[in-house]
């Protein structure tokens, strides 16, 4: 009988440790995220599952081209996923169906298609990032007042890998054209 109690106690301790470890990882290290909708196509698709890194932005701010998960400013329970286009001090503008960052036209081969509506120019405020979906004509992003420039304290983390479905599994790349922009 003492042997059975000892085994039950060991299982209970192991379970509690596993739950605490999982909570620690989810709160501070990494989290799963489900893509809902088509605002990030063709880069990410509805139903894909991603791993979101929650550590990197404790040491540095988001950079242009990274895909981030953030809390929707009007309802922080909702999470959005978008690409960082502008960082503090950048001037962002859309004209003639082309994105301009700091006056430089960006050749975006990673988006669904050219944008129909002009926007800006806007200067990205300190403490925020400016985000767009890759499906620009079907994305609620920083161009809309409900989102606007995203405060850094609403950023959950950086999308780093697609892990489901398996045929789509892989690292999430930053477009070279944005990574090389000074």
VEXFI-476777 format. One record per residue: residue in one letter; x negated, y, z negated of N, C-alpha, C in turn. Coordinates in steps of 0.1 Angstrom, whole numbers, padded with zeros to 4 digits, always signed. Last residue first. Example, Ala and Ser with C-alpha at 12.3 -4.5 7.8 and 13.67 -1.06 7.14 Angstrom:
2
s-0128-0022-0071-0137-0011-0071-0129+0000-0079;a-0132-0057-0078-0123-0045-0078-0132-0033-0078;
# end
This chain:
182
x-0183+0504+0450-0189+0511+0439-0180+0523+0435;x-0173+0472+0460-0170+0486+0460-0176+0493+0448;x-0177+0444+0459-0188+0452+0463-0186+0467+0463;x-0152+0435+0451-0163+0433+0442-0175+0442+0446;x-0136+0441+0474-0134+0448+0461-0145+0446+0452;x-0147+0424+0493-0145+0438+0496-0143+0446+0484;x-0145+0398+0482-0158+0405+0483-0157+0420+0485;x-0120+0390+0459-0124+0394+0472-0136+0402+0473;x-0127+0365+0435-0125+0380+0437-0129+0383+0451;x-0110+0333+0433-0121+0342+0437-0117+0357+0437;x-0103+0309+0411-0097+0320+0417-0108+0331+0420;x-0111+0274+0416-0114+0287+0410-0107+0298+0418;x-0085+0249+0419-0097+0255+0422-0099+0269+0415;x-0058+0231+0433-0067+0233+0422-0080+0239+0427;x-0039+0223+0451-0043+0237+0451-0053+0240+0441;x-0035+0196+0445-0040+0199+0459-0044+0214+0460;x-0024+0197+0419-0038+0193+0421-0043+0197+0435;x-0004+0227+0413-0006+0213+0417-0020+0210+0421;x-0028+0233+0387-0016+0225+0392-0008+0233+0402;x-0048+0250+0382-0050+0236+0379-0038+0227+0383;x-0067+0277+0392-0054+0270+0394-0057+0256+0391;x-0086+0299+0370-0085+0286+0378-0070+0282+0380;x-0084+0325+0360-0097+0320+0364-0096+0307+0373;x-0070+0355+0352-0067+0343+0358-0080+0337+0364;x-0077+0371+0321-0081+0370+0335-0078+0356+0340;x-0052+0385+0298-0064+0379+0302-0066+0378+0317;x-0034+0405+0289-0035+0392+0282-0048+0385+0286;x-0031+0439+0286-0038+0428+0294-0040+0416+0285;x-0023+0459+0270-0013+0450+0274-0018+0438+0283;x-0045+0475+0265-0040+0467+0254-0029+0458+0257;x-0048+0489+0289-0057+0477+0286-0052+0469+0275;x-0018+0497+0306-0027+0499+0295-0035+0487+0292;x-0015+0501+0341-0013+0491+0330-0023+0494+0318;x+0003+0525+0357-0010+0521+0353-0009+0512+0341;x+0036+0511+0364+0026+0522+0363+0013+0516+0361;x+0062+0498+0358+0049+0492+0355+0039+0503+0353;x+0083+0515+0363+0084+0506+0352+0071+0499+0348;x+0075+0530+0386+0074+0536+0372+0076+0526+0361;x+0053+0513+0409+0067+0515+0403+0066+0520+0389;x+0028+0508+0415+0034+0518+0423+0048+0522+0417;x+0019+0486+0400+0016+0500+0395+0023+0511+0404;x+0047+0465+0410+0034+0467+0405+0032+0482+0401;x+0065+0441+0423+0067+0452+0414+0054+0454+0407;x+0064+0432+0457+0057+0432+0444+0061+0444+0436;x+0065+0430+0486+0075+0423+0477+0068+0421+0463;x+0046+0441+0500+0059+0446+0503+0070+0439+0495;x+0022+0428+0491+0025+0442+0487+0039+0447+0490;x+0012+0403+0478+0024+0404+0487+0029+0418+0486;x-0005+0408+0458-0011+0405+0472+0000+0405+0482;x+0003+0435+0437+0005+0422+0441-0001+0420+0455;x-0019+0458+0420-0010+0455+0431-0008+0440+0432;x-0027+0481+0393-0026+0467+0399-0016+0467+0410;x-0051+0498+0375-0040+0500+0385-0039+0487+0393;x-0056+0501+0340-0060+0496+0353-0048+0497+0362;x-0066+0523+0313-0057+0516+0321-0063+0510+0333;x-0084+0541+0300-0077+0531+0292-0066+0523+0299;x-0078+0569+0321-0086+0562+0311-0078+0552+0303;x-0058+0566+0351-0061+0572+0338-0071+0563+0330;x-0065+0568+0385-0062+0559+0374-0067+0565+0361;x-0048+0591+0404-0061+0588+0397-0057+0579+0386;x-0032+0587+0436-0031+0588+0421-0045+0585+0416;x-0020+0601+0467-0030+0595+0459-0027+0596+0444;x+0008+0577+0468-0003+0584+0462-0008+0596+0470;x+0018+0557+0495+0018+0559+0481+0006+0568+0477;x+0039+0545+0522+0027+0552+0517+0029+0555+0502;x+0052+0513+0530+0054+0526+0523+0041+0532+0519;x+0042+0488+0540+0051+0497+0548+0052+0511+0542;x+0011+0472+0541+0021+0479+0534+0029+0488+0542;x+0003+0442+0560+0002+0456+0557+0014+0462+0549;x+0004+0410+0541+0005+0418+0553+0004+0433+0550;x-0007+0395+0520+0003+0389+0529+0005+0397+0542;x-0043+0397+0516-0029+0401+0513-0020+0395+0524;x-0070+0393+0523-0064+0384+0513-0049+0387+0510;x-0082+0412+0538-0078+0400+0545-0071+0390+0535;x-0083+0445+0538-0078+0435+0529-0074+0422+0537;x-0105+0469+0538-0100+0459+0548-0096+0447+0540;x-0099+0501+0526-0103+0487+0522-0096+0478+0532;x-0114+0533+0530-0104+0523+0535-0109+0509+0532;x-0122+0554+0504-0128+0544+0513-0116+0534+0517;x-0112+0572+0485-0113+0576+0499-0119+0566+0509;x-0109+0556+0463-0119+0566+0463-0122+0571+0477;x-0095+0533+0483-0099+0535+0469-0111+0545+0470;x-0067+0528+0503-0079+0536+0501-0082+0536+0486;x-0049+0505+0523-0053+0509+0510-0066+0517+0510;x-0028+0513+0550-0041+0509+0546-0043+0514+0531;x-0006+0523+0563-0006+0509+0561-0019+0504+0556;x-0010+0551+0562-0012+0544+0575-0013+0529+0573;x-0020+0548+0528-0015+0556+0539-0019+0549+0552;x-0023+0547+0494-0019+0539+0505-0013+0548+0516;x-0048+0552+0470-0039+0558+0479-0035+0547+0490;x-0065+0560+0440-0059+0550+0448-0048+0556+0457;x-0094+0569+0425-0083+0575+0432-0078+0564+0442;x-0107+0559+0393-0105+0557+0407-0094+0565+0412;x-0106+0563+0365-0113+0573+0373-0111+0571+0388;x-0104+0529+0356-0103+0543+0352-0112+0552+0361;x-0097+0510+0387-0102+0511+0373-0102+0526+0369;x-0075+0494+0410-0082+0506+0405-0086+0505+0390;x-0067+0467+0413-0072+0475+0424-0080+0487+0420;x-0062+0436+0401-0067+0449+0397-0073+0455+0410;x-0033+0418+0409-0047+0420+0412-0051+0434+0408;x-0010+0402+0385-0013+0411+0396-0028+0412+0398;x+0017+0389+0367+0003+0386+0372+0001+0394+0385;x+0034+0395+0336+0032+0397+0351+0018+0393+0354;x+0057+0384+0311+0043+0385+0316+0043+0386+0331;x+0079+0397+0286+0077+0392+0300+0062+0394+0304;x+0076+0409+0262+0078+0394+0262+0076+0388+0276;x+0075+0437+0266+0063+0429+0265+0064+0414+0263;x+0091+0455+0287+0095+0444+0279+0083+0434+0277;x+0077+0476+0299+0091+0478+0294+0097+0467+0286;x+0052+0465+0307+0053+0476+0297+0067+0478+0291;x+0046+0431+0306+0053+0441+0313+0056+0452+0303;x+0013+0420+0299+0027+0421+0294+0033+0433+0301;x-0006+0403+0324-0004+0414+0314+0011+0414+0310;x-0033+0387+0340-0019+0385+0334-0018+0396+0324;x-0052+0395+0369-0049+0396+0355-0035+0392+0352;x-0077+0390+0391-0063+0388+0389-0061+0387+0374;x-0101+0414+0403-0098+0403+0394-0082+0402+0393;x-0105+0437+0418-0104+0424+0425-0100+0413+0416;x-0123+0456+0394-0116+0455+0407-0116+0441+0413;x-0122+0442+0361-0129+0448+0372-0121+0447+0385;x-0114+0448+0326-0111+0442+0339-0119+0450+0350;x-0142+0455+0303-0129+0457+0309-0127+0450+0322;x-0158+0432+0280-0158+0441+0291-0144+0443+0296;x-0152+0416+0258-0166+0421+0259-0167+0431+0271;x-0127+0409+0259-0131+0413+0246-0145+0420+0247;x-0124+0398+0284-0120+0412+0282-0122+0417+0268;x-0131+0371+0280-0139+0380+0288-0136+0394+0285;x-0110+0356+0267-0123+0360+0260-0130+0371+0267;x-0090+0345+0279-0086+0355+0270-0099+0361+0263;x-0082+0332+0310-0093+0334+0301-0090+0346+0293;x-0058+0310+0320-0060+0324+0318-0071+0326+0307;x-0051+0287+0345-0057+0289+0332-0062+0303+0331;x-0019+0282+0361-0032+0287+0360-0038+0287+0346;x+0002+0265+0383-0002+0267+0369-0016+0271+0369;x+0027+0274+0407+0013+0271+0404+0011+0273+0389;x+0052+0285+0412+0051+0271+0406+0037+0267+0403;x+0044+0304+0440+0054+0301+0429+0052+0287+0425;x+0008+0309+0445+0022+0305+0449+0031+0302+0437;x-0017+0332+0454-0011+0323+0444+0003+0321+0448;x-0024+0344+0479-0034+0340+0469-0029+0330+0459;x-0006+0356+0497-0009+0342+0498-0019+0336+0488;x+0014+0360+0467+0011+0352+0479+0003+0361+0489;x+0023+0374+0446+0009+0372+0447+0005+0363+0459;x+0051+0374+0446+0044+0387+0447+0029+0385+0448;x+0069+0353+0444+0060+0353+0455+0052+0366+0456;x+0077+0335+0412+0079+0345+0423+0068+0344+0433;x+0055+0328+0387+0069+0328+0391+0071+0339+0401;x+0030+0307+0375+0033+0317+0385+0048+0316+0388;x+0023+0301+0342+0031+0296+0353+0034+0308+0362;x-0006+0296+0323+0003+0306+0328+0010+0300+0341;x-0023+0287+0293-0017+0283+0306-0007+0294+0310;x-0052+0303+0279-0038+0300+0279-0033+0296+0293;x-0080+0307+0257-0074+0304+0270-0059+0300+0268;x-0087+0321+0231-0096+0316+0241-0090+0315+0255;x-0067+0329+0212-0080+0336+0213-0088+0332+0225;x-0043+0314+0212-0043+0328+0208-0055+0336+0212;x-0051+0288+0222-0041+0296+0229-0041+0311+0225;x-0070+0281+0202-0074+0282+0216-0064+0291+0224;x-0055+0282+0179-0066+0290+0180-0070+0292+0194;x-0036+0261+0185-0032+0275+0183-0043+0285+0184;x-0054+0239+0186-0046+0243+0198-0041+0258+0196;x-0062+0239+0159-0072+0241+0170-0065+0245+0183;x-0038+0233+0146-0045+0246+0143-0055+0249+0154;x-0032+0208+0158-0023+0219+0159-0030+0232+0157;x-0054+0193+0148-0052+0194+0162-0043+0206+0165;x-0050+0195+0120-0062+0200+0126-0060+0203+0141;x-0026+0181+0119-0027+0195+0114-0039+0202+0120;x-0034+0155+0128-0024+0163+0135-0025+0177+0131;x-0053+0148+0108-0057+0149+0122-0047+0157+0130;x-0036+0147+0086-0047+0157+0086-0052+0159+0100;x-0019+0126+0094-0014+0139+0091-0024+0150+0092;x-0038+0105+0095-0031+0109+0107-0025+0123+0105;x-0046+0104+0068-0056+0107+0078-0049+0111+0091;x-0022+0097+0056-0028+0109+0053-0038+0113+0063;x-0018+0071+0067-0008+0082+0070-0014+0096+0067;x-0040+0058+0056-0039+0060+0070-0029+0071+0074;x-0034+0060+0028-0046+0066+0033-0045+0068+0048;x-0010+0044+0028-0010+0059+0025-0022+0066+0030;x-0022+0020+0035-0012+0026+0044-0011+0041+0041;x-0038+0015+0012-0044+0015+0026-0034+0022+0035;x-0020+0012-0008-0029+0024-0008-0035+0026+0006;x-0008-0012+0000+0000+0000+0000-0009+0013+0000;
# end
